[in-house]
């Protein structure tokens, strides 16, 4: 069965990430995933892994395409 995140690979997204009482948006491009994490590129050559359990939502980042063009 394909992963929920597979359709988002290579796309600019906003991840809604939560930990305890903190909830923050994280903008970047999903570049990969493992069984427990999603790898997101948040800057030029700067990748980070986010635990899937911490991700509340994935949204398309429409502003990213405006800034690039």
ABEGO torsion letter per residue (X at the ends): XBBAAAAABGBBBBBBBBBEABBBBBBEBBAEBBAABBBBBABBGBBBBBBAAABABBBBBAAAAAAAX
